[in-house]
Amino acid sequence: MSDIVVRVGPIAFGNRNPIVAIGGTCAIETEELTFRVAEHLKRLFARLKVPFVFKASFDKANRSSMKSWRGLGVTKGLEILGRIRERLNVPVLTDIHEPAQAEWAARVVDIIQIPAFLCRQTDLITAAAKTGKPVNVKKGQFLSPWECRNIVDKVRSAGNHQLMLTDRGYMFGYNNLVVDMRSFVIMKGFGVPVIHDATHSQQLPGGLGAATGGWPEFVVPVAQAAAAVGLAGLFFETHPNPARAKSDGPNSIALKDVEKMWRTLLAIDAIVKKKNA
């Protein structure tokens, strides 16, 4: 099957194309912080000559505890993402949790994302696909890579071929995730761009009881291994002070460390893509 290239403005997501960065804060905590991170990443990736998409969530609907902070909500969150897209002139990605949110998000963002826990929700996937926007679906921790063929079929059934698949590992016992490098190869076989979620794959889901833990020290080495497979993009979450992040701090990359991580990833990507070419 020939590889599809998903285009987002001037950015081309393709497994044989130069790797694309998708990064930002886990959640929109404040407008000031979100702009600060987005501006920093835009400058960094412009200097590195890496295509860049900013990401942030307006609602964290799958938190471990009822007491967990969820976000600013769909209305305020999309307003902030819209201002980032307009003022900084960067493509924006966000996730949705209900079919009704698809149209709202499509008016503001460039890529609609389906969270891993919701990757089998047919109505949600088809609602996102019917907007005509590129759709990024995260493979659930409970799903085999072969089953992602069903996700591809659902999106295409709505007349949308602008689909990407993201792997964030699979459950290995309780509260632990492992990245299976074979998953990337299998999902690439469906002819769609494949992305590695570098930070969520190092979560310990529910590992702190009422919150999720993580292994931040493994984010970079596993990302390097994933890049060696030859991927369309790499997804990561970052924060100026991960210890104080309101969501997913234990597995986020410190903002000051993003450049060092990406310089190595770019070297690996260049070698792999040159060899494949």
Phi and psi restraints in degrees (value plus and minus 20) as a CYANA .aco file:
   2 SER   PHI     -92.4   -52.4
   2 SER   PSI     128.9   168.9
   3 ASP   PHI     -97.8   -57.8
   3 ASP   PSI     111.8   151.8
   4 ILE   PHI    -105.5   -65.5
   4 ILE   PSI     120.3   160.3
   5 VAL   PHI    -127.0   -87.0
   5 VAL   PSI     102.7   142.7
   6 VAL   PHI    -115.4   -75.4
   6 VAL   PSI     103.5   143.5
   7 ARG   PHI    -125.9   -85.9
   7 ARG   PSI     111.1   151.1
   8 VAL   PHI    -145.8  -105.8
   8 VAL   PSI      73.3   113.3
   9 GLY   PHI      41.0    81.0
   9 GLY   PSI    -148.4  -108.4
  10 PRO   PHI    -100.7   -60.7
  10 PRO   PSI     -24.7    15.3
  11 ILE   PHI    -109.6   -69.6
  11 ILE   PSI     114.8   154.8
  12 ALA   PHI    -139.9   -99.9
  12 ALA   PSI      91.9   131.9
  13 PHE   PHI    -107.1   -67.1
  13 PHE   PSI      94.7   134.7
  14 GLY   PHI    -173.2  -133.2
  14 GLY   PSI     124.1   164.1
  15 ASN   PHI     -84.4   -44.4
  15 ASN   PSI     -39.0     1.0
  16 ARG   PHI    -124.5   -84.5
  16 ARG   PSI     -23.1    16.9
  17 ASN   PHI    -106.9   -66.9
  17 ASN   PSI     143.8   183.8
  18 PRO   PHI     -75.7   -35.7
  18 PRO   PSI     121.2   161.2
  19 ILE   PHI     -83.5   -43.5
  19 ILE   PSI     121.3   161.3
  20 VAL   PHI    -125.3   -85.3
  20 VAL   PSI     121.2   161.2
  21 ALA   PHI    -115.8   -75.8
  21 ALA   PSI     108.9   148.9
  22 ILE   PHI    -139.6   -99.6
  22 ILE   PSI      91.1   131.1
  23 GLY   PHI    -172.1  -132.1
  23 GLY   PSI     139.1   179.1
  24 GLY   PHI     143.5   183.5
  24 GLY   PSI    -186.1  -146.1
  25 THR   PHI     -98.6   -58.6
  25 THR   PSI     133.3   173.3
  26 CYS   PHI     -77.7   -37.7
  26 CYS   PSI     -71.6   -31.6
  27 ALA   PHI    -148.0  -108.0
  27 ALA   PSI     139.9   179.9
  28 ILE   PHI    -100.5   -60.5
  28 ILE   PSI      81.9   121.9
  29 GLU   PHI    -102.3   -62.3
  29 GLU   PSI     -72.5   -32.5
  30 THR   PHI    -163.0  -123.0
  30 THR   PSI     139.4   179.4
  31 GLU   PHI     -85.1   -45.1
  31 GLU   PSI     -59.5   -19.5
  32 GLU   PHI     -82.0   -42.0
  32 GLU   PSI     -66.9   -26.9
  33 LEU   PHI     -85.8   -45.8
  33 LEU   PSI     -61.6   -21.6
  34 THR   PHI     -82.8   -42.8
  34 THR   PSI     -63.7   -23.7
  35 PHE   PHI     -84.8   -44.8
  35 PHE   PSI     -60.0   -20.0
  36 ARG   PHI     -79.2   -39.2
  36 ARG   PSI     -66.9   -26.9
  37 VAL   PHI     -88.1   -48.1
  37 VAL   PSI     -63.7   -23.7
  38 ALA   PHI     -81.8   -41.8
  38 ALA   PSI     -62.5   -22.5
  39 GLU   PHI     -85.4   -45.4
  39 GLU   PSI     -61.5   -21.5
  40 HIS   PHI     -81.9   -41.9
  40 HIS   PSI     -66.9   -26.9
  41 LEU   PHI     -88.1   -48.1
  41 LEU   PSI     -58.3   -18.3
  42 LYS   PHI     -81.1   -41.1
  42 LYS   PSI     -66.0   -26.0
  43 ARG   PHI     -82.7   -42.7
  43 ARG   PSI     -62.9   -22.9
  44 LEU   PHI     -81.7   -41.7
  44 LEU   PSI     -70.9   -30.9
  45 PHE   PHI     -94.0   -54.0
  45 PHE   PSI     -44.3    -4.3
  46 ALA   PHI     -85.6   -45.6
  46 ALA   PSI     -61.7   -21.7
  47 ARG   PHI     -86.7   -46.7
  47 ARG   PSI     -56.9   -16.9
  48 LEU   PHI    -102.8   -62.8
  48 LEU   PSI     -27.6    12.4
  49 LYS   PHI      40.7    80.7
  49 LYS   PSI      25.1    65.1
  50 VAL   PHI    -133.3   -93.3
  50 VAL   PSI     108.9   148.9
  51 PRO   PHI     -79.2   -39.2
  51 PRO   PSI     117.5   157.5
  52 PHE   PHI    -154.9  -114.9
  52 PHE   PSI     114.4   154.4
  53 VAL   PHI    -141.9  -101.9
  53 VAL   PSI     108.6   148.6
  54 PHE   PHI    -105.7   -65.7
  54 PHE   PSI     120.6   160.6
  55 LYS   PHI    -150.3  -110.3
  55 LYS   PSI     127.4   167.4
  56 ALA   PHI    -188.1  -148.1
  56 ALA   PSI     132.4   172.4
  57 SER   PHI    -126.2   -86.2
  57 SER   PSI     119.4   159.4
  58 PHE   PHI    -107.6   -67.6
  58 PHE   PSI     -37.1     2.9
  59 ASP   PHI    -170.7  -130.7
  59 ASP   PSI     111.8   151.8
  60 LYS   PHI    -124.9   -84.9
  60 LYS   PSI      66.4   106.4
  61 ALA   PHI     -99.4   -59.4
  61 ALA   PSI     -26.7    13.3
  62 ASN   PHI    -136.0   -96.0
  62 ASN   PSI      13.3    53.3
  63 ARG   PHI     -86.9   -46.9
  63 ARG   PSI     136.5   176.5
  64 SER   PHI     -85.6   -45.6
  64 SER   PSI     -58.5   -18.5
  65 SER   PHI    -144.9  -104.9
  65 SER   PSI     132.5   172.5
  66 MET   PHI     -81.4   -41.4
  66 MET   PSI     -43.5    -3.5
  67 LYS   PHI    -105.9   -65.9
  67 LYS   PSI     -27.3    12.7
  68 SER   PHI     -90.3   -50.3
  68 SER   PSI     123.6   163.6
  69 TRP   PHI     -90.1   -50.1
  69 TRP   PSI     114.3   154.3
  70 ARG   PHI    -126.7   -86.7
  70 ARG   PSI     -48.3    -8.3
  71 GLY   PHI     114.5   154.5
  71 GLY   PSI    -192.4  -152.4
  72 LEU   PHI    -109.4   -69.4
  72 LEU   PSI     -29.2    10.8
  73 GLY   PHI      73.5   113.5
  73 GLY   PSI     144.4   184.4
  74 VAL   PHI     -85.1   -45.1
  74 VAL   PSI     -62.3   -22.3
  75 THR   PHI     -87.2   -47.2
  75 THR   PSI     -76.3   -36.3
  76 LYS   PHI     -87.2   -47.2
  76 LYS   PSI     -59.1   -19.1
  77 GLY   PHI     -82.1   -42.1
  77 GLY   PSI     -65.6   -25.6
  78 LEU   PHI     -87.8   -47.8
  78 LEU   PSI     -52.6   -12.6
  79 GLU   PHI     -81.0   -41.0
  79 GLU   PSI     -63.9   -23.9
  80 ILE   PHI     -86.1   -46.1
  80 ILE   PSI     -64.4   -24.4
  81 LEU   PHI     -82.5   -42.5
  81 LEU   PSI     -56.9   -16.9
  82 GLY   PHI     -83.2   -43.2
  82 GLY   PSI     -60.7   -20.7
  83 ARG   PHI     -88.4   -48.4
  83 ARG   PSI     -57.0   -17.0
  84 ILE   PHI     -83.3   -43.3
  84 ILE   PSI     -65.0   -25.0
  85 ARG   PHI     -81.3   -41.3
  85 ARG   PSI     -62.0   -22.0
  86 GLU   PHI     -96.2   -56.2
  86 GLU   PSI     -67.7   -27.7
  87 ARG   PHI     -96.7   -56.7
  87 ARG   PSI     -55.0   -15.0
  88 LEU   PHI    -116.3   -76.3
  88 LEU   PSI     -30.8     9.2
  89 ASN   PHI      36.0    76.0
  89 ASN   PSI      30.3    70.3
  90 VAL   PHI    -144.9  -104.9
  90 VAL   PSI     125.0   165.0
  91 PRO   PHI     -84.9   -44.9
  91 PRO   PSI     130.7   170.7
  92 VAL   PHI    -149.4  -109.4
  92 VAL   PSI     121.9   161.9
  93 LEU   PHI    -143.4  -103.4
  93 LEU   PSI     120.3   160.3
  94 THR   PHI    -168.1  -128.1
  94 THR   PSI     141.4   181.4
  95 ASP   PHI    -122.3   -82.3
  95 ASP   PSI     135.2   175.2
  96 ILE   PHI    -142.6  -102.6
  96 ILE   PSI     137.7   177.7
  97 HIS   PHI    -144.1  -104.1
  97 HIS   PSI     -33.2     6.8
  98 GLU   PHI    -155.6  -115.6
  98 GLU   PSI     126.7   166.7
  99 PRO   PHI     -74.0   -34.0
  99 PRO   PSI     -57.0   -17.0
 100 ALA   PHI     -83.4   -43.4
 100 ALA   PSI     -45.4    -5.4
 101 GLN   PHI     -95.2   -55.2
 101 GLN   PSI     -34.7     5.3
 102 ALA   PHI     -80.9   -40.9
 102 ALA   PSI     -69.9   -29.9
 103 GLU   PHI     -85.5   -45.5
 103 GLU   PSI     -59.6   -19.6
 104 TRP   PHI     -81.0   -41.0
 104 TRP   PSI     -68.0   -28.0
 105 ALA   PHI     -86.0   -46.0
 105 ALA   PSI     -56.4   -16.4
 106 ALA   PHI     -83.0   -43.0
 106 ALA   PSI     -45.0    -5.0
 107 ARG   PHI     -93.4   -53.4
 107 ARG   PSI     -36.4     3.6
 108 VAL   PHI    -137.8   -97.8
 108 VAL   PSI     -64.9   -24.9
 109 VAL   PHI    -121.6   -81.6
 109 VAL   PSI     147.2   187.2
 110 ASP   PHI    -114.8   -74.8
 110 ASP   PSI     -48.8    -8.8
 111 ILE   PHI    -152.9  -112.9
 111 ILE   PSI     111.2   151.2
 112 ILE   PHI    -120.5   -80.5
 112 ILE   PSI     111.4   151.4
 113 GLN   PHI    -132.0   -92.0
 113 GLN   PSI     119.5   159.5
 114 ILE   PHI    -123.3   -83.3
 114 ILE   PSI     100.8   140.8
 115 PRO   PHI     -83.3   -43.3
 115 PRO   PSI     135.9   175.9
 116 ALA   PHI     -77.3   -37.3
 116 ALA   PSI     -62.2   -22.2
 117 PHE   PHI     -85.6   -45.6
 117 PHE   PSI     -36.1     3.9
 118 LEU   PHI    -133.1   -93.1
 118 LEU   PSI      -4.4    35.6
 119 CYS   PHI     -90.8   -50.8
 119 CYS   PSI     -28.5    11.5
 120 ARG   PHI    -126.4   -86.4
 120 ARG   PSI     -15.8    24.2
 121 GLN   PHI     -99.3   -59.3
 121 GLN   PSI      77.3   117.3
 122 THR   PHI     -78.0   -38.0
 122 THR   PSI     -66.1   -26.1
 123 ASP   PHI     -82.9   -42.9
 123 ASP   PSI     -57.8   -17.8
 124 LEU   PHI     -87.4   -47.4
 124 LEU   PSI     -65.8   -25.8
 125 ILE   PHI     -83.5   -43.5
 125 ILE   PSI     -65.7   -25.7
 126 THR   PHI     -90.3   -50.3
 126 THR   PSI     -51.8   -11.8
 127 ALA   PHI     -83.9   -43.9
 127 ALA   PSI     -63.3   -23.3
 128 ALA   PHI     -83.6   -43.6
 128 ALA   PSI     -63.2   -23.2
 129 ALA   PHI     -84.6   -44.6
 129 ALA   PSI     -56.7   -16.7
 130 LYS   PHI     -88.4   -48.4
 130 LYS   PSI     -35.6     4.4
 131 THR   PHI     -89.9   -49.9
 131 THR   PSI     -39.1     0.9
 132 GLY   PHI      64.7   104.7
 132 GLY   PSI     -26.4    13.6
 133 LYS   PHI     -96.1   -56.1
 133 LYS   PSI     133.1   173.1
 134 PRO   PHI     -77.8   -37.8
 134 PRO   PSI     120.8   160.8
 135 VAL   PHI    -140.6  -100.6
 135 VAL   PSI     109.7   149.7
 136 ASN   PHI    -131.2   -91.2
 136 ASN   PSI      97.7   137.7
 137 VAL   PHI    -128.9   -88.9
 137 VAL   PSI     106.1   146.1
 138 LYS   PHI    -106.3   -66.3
 138 LYS   PSI     109.8   149.8
 139 LYS   PHI     -88.5   -48.5
 139 LYS   PSI     106.1   146.1
 140 GLY   PHI     -84.4   -44.4
 140 GLY   PSI     132.0   172.0
 141 GLN   PHI     -83.5   -43.5
 141 GLN   PSI     -38.7     1.3
 142 PHE   PHI    -115.8   -75.8
 142 PHE   PSI     -20.3    19.7
 143 LEU   PHI    -128.3   -88.3
 143 LEU   PSI     119.2   159.2
 144 SER   PHI     -98.9   -58.9
 144 SER   PSI     135.5   175.5
 145 PRO   PHI     -82.6   -42.6
 145 PRO   PSI     -51.0   -11.0
 146 TRP   PHI     -82.7   -42.7
 146 TRP   PSI     -54.7   -14.7
 147 GLU   PHI     -89.9   -49.9
 147 GLU   PSI     -33.7     6.3
 148 CYS   PHI     -86.2   -46.2
 148 CYS   PSI     -35.9     4.1
 149 ARG   PHI     -78.0   -38.0
 149 ARG   PSI     -54.5   -14.5
 150 ASN   PHI     -86.4   -46.4
 150 ASN   PSI     -54.7   -14.7
 151 ILE   PHI     -84.7   -44.7
 151 ILE   PSI     -65.0   -25.0
 152 VAL   PHI     -77.2   -37.2
 152 VAL   PSI     -65.5   -25.5
 153 ASP   PHI     -83.9   -43.9
 153 ASP   PSI     -57.7   -17.7
 154 LYS   PHI     -85.1   -45.1
 154 LYS   PSI     -64.2   -24.2
 155 VAL   PHI     -85.6   -45.6
 155 VAL   PSI     -64.3   -24.3
 156 ARG   PHI     -89.3   -49.3
 156 ARG   PSI     -46.7    -6.7
 157 SER   PHI     -83.8   -43.8
 157 SER   PSI     -42.1    -2.1
 158 ALA   PHI    -111.5   -71.5
 158 ALA   PSI     -12.0    28.0
 159 GLY   PHI      62.3   102.3
 159 GLY   PSI      -3.2    36.8
 160 ASN   PHI    -135.4   -95.4
 160 ASN   PSI     104.5   144.5
 161 HIS   PHI    -130.6   -90.6
 161 HIS   PSI     -10.8    29.2
 162 GLN   PHI    -112.1   -72.1
 162 GLN   PSI      51.6    91.6
 163 LEU   PHI    -139.7   -99.7
 163 LEU   PSI     119.9   159.9
 164 MET   PHI    -148.2  -108.2
 164 MET   PSI     129.7   169.7
 165 LEU   PHI    -137.1   -97.1
 165 LEU   PSI     116.7   156.7
 166 THR   PHI    -140.6  -100.6
 166 THR   PSI     112.3   152.3
 167 ASP   PHI    -121.1   -81.1
 167 ASP   PSI     113.7   153.7
 168 ARG   PHI    -148.6  -108.6
 168 ARG   PSI       7.5    47.5
 169 GLY   PHI      69.9   109.9
 169 GLY   PSI     155.4   195.4
 170 TYR   PHI    -151.0  -111.0
 170 TYR   PSI     137.7   177.7
 171 MET   PHI     -88.5   -48.5
 171 MET   PSI     109.8   149.8
 172 PHE   PHI    -142.4  -102.4
 172 PHE   PSI      68.5   108.5
 173 GLY   PHI      56.1    96.1
 173 GLY   PSI    -177.8  -137.8
 174 TYR   PHI    -108.2   -68.2
 174 TYR   PSI     121.9   161.9
 175 ASN   PHI      36.1    76.1
 175 ASN   PSI      14.9    54.9
 176 ASN   PHI    -170.8  -130.8
 176 ASN   PSI     122.8   162.8
 177 LEU   PHI    -142.7  -102.7
 177 LEU   PSI     127.4   167.4
 178 VAL   PHI    -153.4  -113.4
 178 VAL   PSI     118.2   158.2
 179 VAL   PHI    -111.4   -71.4
 179 VAL   PSI     102.2   142.2
 180 ASP   PHI    -119.1   -79.1
 180 ASP   PSI      88.9   128.9
 181 MET   PHI     -81.6   -41.6
 181 MET   PSI     -41.9    -1.9
 182 ARG   PHI     -85.8   -45.8
 182 ARG   PSI     -46.5    -6.5
 183 SER   PHI     -79.3   -39.3
 183 SER   PSI     -59.6   -19.6
 184 PHE   PHI     -81.9   -41.9
 184 PHE   PSI     -63.7   -23.7
 185 VAL   PHI     -84.9   -44.9
 185 VAL   PSI     -63.9   -23.9
 186 ILE   PHI     -83.1   -43.1
 186 ILE   PSI     -66.7   -26.7
 187 MET   PHI     -89.8   -49.8
 187 MET   PSI     -52.4   -12.4
 188 LYS   PHI     -82.8   -42.8
 188 LYS   PSI     -46.7    -6.7
 189 GLY   PHI     -85.5   -45.5
 189 GLY   PSI     -35.0     5.0
 190 PHE   PHI    -102.9   -62.9
 190 PHE   PSI     -21.8    18.2
 191 GLY   PHI      61.2   101.2
 191 GLY   PSI      -3.1    36.9
 192 VAL   PHI    -134.8   -94.8
 192 VAL   PSI     134.6   174.6
 193 PRO   PHI     -82.8   -42.8
 193 PRO   PSI     117.9   157.9
 194 VAL   PHI    -138.8   -98.8
 194 VAL   PSI     119.8   159.8
 195 ILE   PHI    -146.2  -106.2
 195 ILE   PSI     126.0   166.0
 196 HIS   PHI    -122.8   -82.8
 196 HIS   PSI     109.1   149.1
 197 ASP   PHI    -110.8   -70.8
 197 ASP   PSI      78.5   118.5
 198 ALA   PHI     -90.2   -50.2
 198 ALA   PSI     -53.4   -13.4
 199 THR   PHI    -113.7   -73.7
 199 THR   PSI     -63.3   -23.3
 200 HIS   PHI     -85.6   -45.6
 200 HIS   PSI     -46.8    -6.8
 201 SER   PHI     -91.0   -51.0
 201 SER   PSI     -30.9     9.1
 202 GLN   PHI    -127.2   -87.2
 202 GLN   PSI       0.7    40.7
 203 GLN   PHI     -94.3   -54.3
 203 GLN   PSI     139.0   179.0
 204 LEU   PHI    -137.3   -97.3
 204 LEU   PSI      66.1   106.1
 205 PRO   PHI     -76.8   -36.8
 205 PRO   PSI     101.7   141.7
 206 GLY   PHI      45.1    85.1
 206 GLY   PSI      -6.0    34.0
 207 GLY   PHI     -87.3   -47.3
 207 GLY   PSI     -36.8     3.2
 208 LEU   PHI    -121.8   -81.8
 208 LEU   PSI      -6.2    33.8
 209 GLY   PHI      67.8   107.8
 209 GLY   PSI     -94.8   -54.8
 210 ALA   PHI    -121.2   -81.2
 210 ALA   PSI     -11.0    29.0
 211 ALA   PHI    -175.1  -135.1
 211 ALA   PSI     146.4   186.4
 212 THR   PHI    -114.0   -74.0
 212 THR   PSI     117.0   157.0
 213 GLY   PHI    -118.9   -78.9
 213 GLY   PSI    -185.1  -145.1
 214 GLY   PHI    -194.7  -154.7
 214 GLY   PSI     149.5   189.5
 215 TRP   PHI    -140.3  -100.3
 215 TRP   PSI      56.1    96.1
 216 PRO   PHI     -81.2   -41.2
 216 PRO   PSI     -46.2    -6.2
 217 GLU   PHI     -88.0   -48.0
 217 GLU   PSI     -35.1     4.9
 218 PHE   PHI    -119.5   -79.5
 218 PHE   PSI     -24.3    15.7
 219 VAL   PHI     -78.7   -38.7
 219 VAL   PSI     -71.7   -31.7
 220 VAL   PHI     -88.3   -48.3
 220 VAL   PSI     -70.7   -30.7
 221 PRO   PHI     -82.4   -42.4
 221 PRO   PSI     -57.4   -17.4
 222 VAL   PHI     -91.1   -51.1
 222 VAL   PSI     -56.5   -16.5
 223 ALA   PHI     -82.3   -42.3
 223 ALA   PSI     -59.0   -19.0
 224 GLN   PHI     -83.0   -43.0
 224 GLN   PSI     -61.7   -21.7
 225 ALA   PHI     -84.8   -44.8
 225 ALA   PSI     -60.5   -20.5
 226 ALA   PHI     -84.8   -44.8
 226 ALA   PSI     -61.5   -21.5
 227 ALA   PHI     -81.2   -41.2
 227 ALA   PSI     -49.5    -9.5
 228 ALA   PHI     -88.5   -48.5
 228 ALA   PSI     -37.1     2.9
 229 VAL   PHI     -96.2   -56.2
 229 VAL   PSI     -47.2    -7.2
 230 GLY   PHI      73.2   113.2
 230 GLY   PSI      70.5   110.5
 231 LEU   PHI    -141.3  -101.3
 231 LEU   PSI     144.5   184.5
 232 ALA   PHI     -98.1   -58.1
 232 ALA   PSI     -51.5   -11.5
 233 GLY   PHI    -181.2  -141.2
 233 GLY   PSI     147.5   187.5
 234 LEU   PHI    -152.7  -112.7
 234 LEU   PSI     106.0   146.0
 235 PHE   PHI    -120.1   -80.1
 235 PHE   PSI     114.6   154.6
 236 PHE   PHI    -170.8  -130.8
 236 PHE   PSI     134.0   174.0
 237 GLU   PHI    -134.5   -94.5
 237 GLU   PSI     122.4   162.4
 238 THR   PHI    -160.3  -120.3
 238 THR   PSI     141.3   181.3
 239 HIS   PHI    -177.7  -137.7
 239 HIS   PSI     123.4   163.4
 240 PRO   PHI     -78.6   -38.6
 240 PRO   PSI     -51.9   -11.9
 241 ASN   PHI    -161.9  -121.9
 241 ASN   PSI      65.7   105.7
 242 PRO   PHI     -73.5   -33.5
 242 PRO   PSI     -51.3   -11.3
 243 ALA   PHI     -85.0   -45.0
 243 ALA   PSI     -40.6    -0.6
 244 ARG   PHI    -128.9   -88.9
 244 ARG   PSI     -15.9    24.1
 245 ALA   PHI     -84.0   -44.0
 245 ALA   PSI     122.7   162.7
 246 LYS   PHI    -100.3   -60.3
 246 LYS   PSI     -31.6     8.4
 247 SER   PHI    -172.7  -132.7
 247 SER   PSI     112.0   152.0
 248 ASP   PHI      40.1    80.1
 248 ASP   PSI       6.7    46.7
 249 GLY   PHI     -79.4   -39.4
 249 GLY   PSI     -60.7   -20.7
 250 PRO   PHI     -81.8   -41.8
 250 PRO   PSI     -37.3     2.7
 251 ASN   PHI    -142.9  -102.9
 251 ASN   PSI      -4.5    35.5
 252 SER   PHI    -109.1   -69.1
 252 SER   PSI     136.0   176.0
 253 ILE   PHI    -109.6   -69.6
 253 ILE   PSI     116.0   156.0
 254 ALA   PHI     -84.1   -44.1
 254 ALA   PSI     118.4   158.4
 255 LEU   PHI     -75.0   -35.0
 255 LEU   PSI     -57.0   -17.0
 256 LYS   PHI     -88.8   -48.8
 256 LYS   PSI     -36.9     3.1
 257 ASP   PHI    -118.7   -78.7
 257 ASP   PSI     -23.0    17.0
 258 VAL   PHI     -84.5   -44.5
 258 VAL   PSI     -62.5   -22.5
 259 GLU   PHI     -81.5   -41.5
 259 GLU   PSI     -66.4   -26.4
 260 LYS   PHI     -79.3   -39.3
 260 LYS   PSI     -63.3   -23.3
 261 MET   PHI     -79.7   -39.7
 261 MET   PSI     -65.1   -25.1
 262 TRP   PHI     -94.3   -54.3
 262 TRP   PSI     -49.3    -9.3
 263 ARG   PHI     -82.2   -42.2
 263 ARG   PSI     -59.8   -19.8
 264 THR   PHI     -89.6   -49.6
 264 THR   PSI     -62.8   -22.8
 265 LEU   PHI     -80.9   -40.9
 265 LEU   PSI     -58.9   -18.9
 266 LEU   PHI     -86.0   -46.0
 266 LEU   PSI     -57.7   -17.7
 267 ALA   PHI     -84.3   -44.3
 267 ALA   PSI     -62.6   -22.6
 268 ILE   PHI     -85.8   -45.8
 268 ILE   PSI     -65.2   -25.2
 269 ASP   PHI     -80.7   -40.7
 269 ASP   PSI     -61.9   -21.9
 270 ALA   PHI     -83.2   -43.2
 270 ALA   PSI     -61.4   -21.4
 271 ILE   PHI     -84.4   -44.4
 271 ILE   PSI     -66.6   -26.6
 272 VAL   PHI     -86.1   -46.1
 272 VAL   PSI     -65.3   -25.3
 273 LYS   PHI     -88.8   -48.8
 273 LYS   PSI     -55.7   -15.7
 274 LYS   PHI     -85.3   -45.3
 274 LYS   PSI     -61.6   -21.6
 275 LYS   PHI     -85.4   -45.4
 275 LYS   PSI     -63.6   -23.6
 276 ASN   PHI     -86.7   -46.7
 276 ASN   PSI     -54.9   -14.9
